[in-house]
Amino acid sequence: MIDFILAGLSAGLLAFLTLFIISFVTLGLITGVIHLVTLVYRSLVFGKTATYEEQAA
C-alpha cells in the first residue's frame, strides 16, 4: 500500500515540476513574441527603432 502512495506522490511531483518548467518556457516565449511585435510596431509607426535612437544620441 505504501508503495502505491509513494509512486503516486513521485508521479505527482514529477508532473508538477514538468508543468512548472514548461510554464516558464511558455512565458518566456510569449514575452519574446510581445517584444518583437513591439519593436516591429515602433519601427513601422515611428520609422526608427529604439536602438537607432540610442545610437544617435
Secondary structure, DSSP 8 states (H G I E B T S, - for coil): -HHHHHHHHHHHHHHHHHHHHHHHHHHHHHHHHHHHHHHHHHHHHHSS-HHHHHHH-
